[in-house]
């Protein structure tokens, strides 16, 4: 029987990102980012008009942030310590929705916080890469952690046996987001999430 497996997102699970993105937009582009806005396509606003900027302008801003500002991102409290504990009993993969061109930067970024695990980059829903990881590694049980509901839905569809934990580590965002319908639990703090994760990994049973 192979070791259990934890598959975790990075931004707003292991590292804070949105508050730093907001600072970047303010300092470099004179744009406001309404971090509490439920619809991210409407969150970036013109400072002059208060209106959302066109959606096709948001991705280039995100690319520029990841090109130049990843050094600003800081660790979510308790994340590194929790992964150290999980690593004693399970394999860990960081599954991040970034282009492959940022893979080395993400690895280096995580290593600064003593997080040294396999990093996989992805585009779109995470159900497919989670399915591929489970089929390849054949863990005794697997747990998936992410902040976006769409990814929990994707994993529920393509890898339903994987336990799914909804976590949003940024309090300003967490306060405005409902729990993902396709997750088994919603826990936003690592000190509370760690016992839940360890329990699922130790239990060895697939998700219902």
Secondary structure, 3 states (H helix, E strand, C coil): CECEEEEECCECCCECCHHHHHHHHHHHHCEEECCCCCCHHHCEEECCCCCECCHHHHHHHHHHHHHHCHHHCCECCCHHHHHHHHHCCEEEEEEECCCHHHHHHHHHHHHCCCCCCEEEECCCCCHHHHHHHHHHHCECCEEEEECCHHHHHHHHHHCCCCEEEECCCCHHHHCCCCCCCCCCEECCCHHHHHHHHHHHHHHCCCCC
